[in-house]
Amino acid sequence: MKIEGKITTRHRDAACIAGALSPDNLRSMETVAEGDRVVTTITGTQLRSVIASMDDYLMNLAVAEDTCSLHRGNTNR
């Protein structure tokens, strides 16, 4: 059985967020920026693995948001 989860979030700088997240993606994950949105699709064959990957992704998302906010703050000086 194939399981797929999709997380879509809006951001001021979606390209920065997607770029910051991409290095942490597993083979079963794809992250893209679409306008002001970041869309991540996670696939797998075991529900627990997909849920664990989503949980990890959300933690990484918080770090990416902080990183991109700091980057924006440094370029505005």
C-alpha positions, 0 to 999 in steps of 0.5 A: 500500500502506498501512503502519501501526505502533503503539507502546504504552508504559506510564507513571505519567502517561500523559495528561501524556506523550500531551499532551506528544507531541501537538504533534509529531505529523504528520498521519499520527500519532495519540497517545492516553492509555488508562489508564496507556498511551500508544498512538501509531499511525503510518500511511504509504505508504512503509516508510522514512517510517513507520520514520523517523517512529517513530524521531523519535517515540521521541526525542520520547517520551524528552523527554516523559518527562523533561518530565513527570517534572520537572512531577511533581517541581515539583508535589510541593514 
